[in-house]
Amino acid sequence: MKIIMLGAPGAGKGTQAKMIADKYNVPHISTGDIFRSNIKNGTELGMEAKKYMDQGLLVPDELTVKILLDRVAQDDCKNGYVLDGFPRTIPQAEVLDKALSEINDKIDYAINVDVPDENIIRRMGGRRACLTCGATYHIEHIPPKKEGICDTCGKELVLRDDDKPETVANRLDVYHKQTQPLIEFYSAKGILKTVDGTVDMKDVFSAIESILG
């Protein structure tokens, strides 16, 4: 069971990816984690990626896919995996498809967690964080006991720059231009499954379970 998670930033695809990984006993693989692990362990691929990252450049798609294939070749991936955060563009998807087909492998499902932009802006704009202890809240869903104050350490809560409506709108704009075309790409391959990401997190997961069986 090889799965790609799709969805806008803030749609909750990372949470669902972790839940799939736990339920089906397959690894949750994020490209950021693989890069960090390869760099930390000083692997040849990791050092090559670091050269680009140190210059503030994007790691080329071919190298990213090489690092990814190295990861999915490990024993814990023999029953499948959940990819979170890759591919982000059509060229990346094409490179990944080609590389997998060369080892007689393929992606089984691309699951799109669908949430309208206005819901995401509201959802992320409601987040509050404590910069002192790292606790996170949401003014609607997980409010602190006292408004604007952290339950854990009593310090002031803030709206992080990443969660400000204008920042979220910019990220969504990039998503629609670069990543949304993947929905059509995987739909054409007949492996796209879309779930409603506006409902409760558990209901989203139930919809995913009914797809995966």
C-alpha positions in Angstrom: 0.0 0.0 0.0 1.9 3.0 -1.3 0.1 6.3 -0.7 0.8 9.9 -1.6 -1.0 12.6 0.5 -2.2 15.7 -1.3 -3.9 18.8 0.1 -3.3 22.5 0.7 -1.1 23.7 3.6 -3.3 23.5 6.7 -5.7 20.9 5.2 -4.5 18.3 7.8 -2.8 15.9 5.5 0.1 15.4 7.8 -2.2 14.4 10.7 -4.0 11.9 8.4 -0.7 10.6 7.1 0.4 9.8 10.7 -2.9 8.1 11.5 -2.7 6.0 8.3 0.9 5.0 9.3 -0.2 3.9 12.8 -3.3 2.0 11.7 -1.7 0.2 8.7 1.8 -0.2 10.3 3.6 1.5 7.4 6.1 4.4 7.8 5.1 8.0 7.4 7.8 9.5 5.2 8.3 13.2 4.9 11.0 14.5 2.6 12.2 17.0 5.2 12.8 14.1 7.7 14.7 12.1 5.1 16.9 15.0 4.2 17.7 15.7 7.9 18.4 12.0 8.5 20.8 11.7 5.5 22.6 14.9 6.4 22.9 13.9 10.1 24.3 10.4 9.1 26.7 11.9 6.6 25.5 9.8 3.7 26.7 10.5 0.1 23.2 11.5 -1.0 22.8 13.6 2.2 26.1 15.5 1.6 25.1 16.1 -2.0 21.7 17.6 -0.9 23.4 19.7 1.8 25.5 21.5 -0.9 22.3 22.8 -2.4 20.6 23.6 0.9 23.7 25.5 2.2 23.4 27.8 -0.8 19.7 28.3 -0.2 18.9 26.4 -3.4 16.2 23.7 -3.9 17.4 20.2 -4.0 17.0 19.0 -7.7 14.1 16.6 -8.2 16.3 13.7 -9.4 18.4 13.9 -6.2 15.3 14.1 -4.0 13.8 11.1 -5.7 17.1 9.2 -5.3 17.0 9.9 -1.5 13.4 8.9 -1.4 14.0 5.6 -3.3 16.8 4.9 -0.9 14.4 5.3 2.0 11.5 3.2 0.5 14.0 0.4 -0.2 14.4 -0.1 3.5 12.8 -3.1 5.3 10.1 -1.2 7.1 8.6 -0.1 3.7 8.1 -3.7 2.5 4.3 -3.4 3.2 4.1 0.2 1.9 4.5 3.8 3.0 2.8 7.1 3.2 4.5 10.0 1.4 3.8 13.4 2.9 5.2 16.6 1.2 6.4 15.0 -2.1 5.8 15.3 -4.9 4.9 19.0 -4.9 5.0 19.6 -8.7 4.2 17.7 -11.9 7.9 17.3 -12.9 8.6 15.8 -9.4 5.6 13.4 -9.9 7.0 12.4 -13.3 10.5 11.7 -12.0 9.1 9.7 -9.2 6.8 7.6 -11.5 9.7 6.9 -13.9 12.0 5.9 -11.0 9.4 3.6 -9.4 8.5 2.0 -12.8 12.2 1.1 -13.3 12.0 -1.0 -10.2 8.6 -2.4 -11.1 6.8 -0.4 -8.5 4.1 2.2 -8.4 1.9 4.4 -6.2 -1.4 2.8 -5.3 -3.4 5.8 -4.0 -3.1 9.6 -4.1 -5.4 10.8 -1.3 -6.5 14.4 -1.6 -7.7 16.1 1.7 -9.9 18.7 0.2 -10.5 21.9 2.2 -11.6 25.3 0.7 -9.2 28.2 1.1 -11.4 30.2 3.3 -11.6 27.3 5.8 -7.9 27.0 5.9 -7.3 30.8 6.4 -9.8 30.7 9.3 -8.3 27.4 10.7 -4.7 28.7 10.6 -5.6 32.2 11.7 -7.1 30.8 14.8 -3.9 29.1 15.9 -2.0 30.5 18.9 1.4 29.4 20.2 3.4 29.9 23.3 6.9 30.8 22.3 8.2 29.9 25.8 7.1 26.3 26.2 5.9 25.4 22.7 2.3 24.6 23.6 -0.2 25.3 20.8 -3.9 26.2 20.9 -6.8 27.2 18.7 -9.2 29.9 19.7 -12.2 27.9 18.5 -11.2 24.2 18.9 -8.6 24.1 21.7 -8.8 27.5 23.5 -6.6 28.2 26.5 -8.4 28.5 29.9 -7.6 32.2 30.0 -7.7 34.1 26.7 -4.3 34.8 25.3 -2.4 33.1 28.2 -0.7 29.6 28.0 -2.3 27.0 30.4 1.1 25.4 30.9 3.5 28.2 31.7 1.3 31.3 32.0 3.1 33.2 29.3 1.4 35.2 26.5 0.2 33.4 23.4 1.0 34.7 19.9 -0.3 34.4 16.3 2.8 33.2 14.5 3.8 34.9 11.2 3.3 31.6 9.4 -0.4 31.6 10.5 -1.2 35.2 9.6 -4.0 35.4 7.0 -1.8 37.2 4.4 1.0 34.6 4.8 -1.5 31.7 4.5 -3.1 33.3 1.4 0.4 33.5 -0.2 1.1 29.8 0.6 -2.2 28.8 -0.8 -1.5 30.8 -4.0 1.8 28.9 -4.4 -0.1 25.6 -3.7 -2.7 26.3 -6.4 -0.1 27.1 -9.0 2.4 24.3 -8.3 0.7 21.5 -6.5 -2.9 21.5 -7.4 -2.2 20.3 -10.9 -1.1 17.0 -9.3 -4.8 16.3 -8.6 -5.5 16.1 -12.3 -2.2 14.2 -12.9 -3.2 11.4 -10.4 -6.9 11.5 -11.5 -5.8 10.7 -15.0 -3.9 7.7 -13.7 -7.1 6.5 -11.9 -5.6 6.5 -8.4 -6.9 9.8 -7.0 -9.3 9.6 -4.0 -10.7 12.8 -2.5 -12.0 13.1 1.0 -13.8 16.1 2.7 -11.2 17.7 5.0 -13.7 20.1 6.6 -15.3 17.5 8.8 -13.9 16.3 12.2 -10.4 14.7 11.9 -11.8 11.3 12.9 -14.4 11.4 10.2 -11.8 12.3 7.6 -9.8 9.3 8.7 -12.9 7.0 8.6 -13.4 8.2 4.9 -9.8 7.3 4.2 -10.2 3.9 5.9 -13.2 3.1 3.7 -11.0 3.8 0.6 -8.0 1.7 1.8 -10.1 -1.1 3.2 
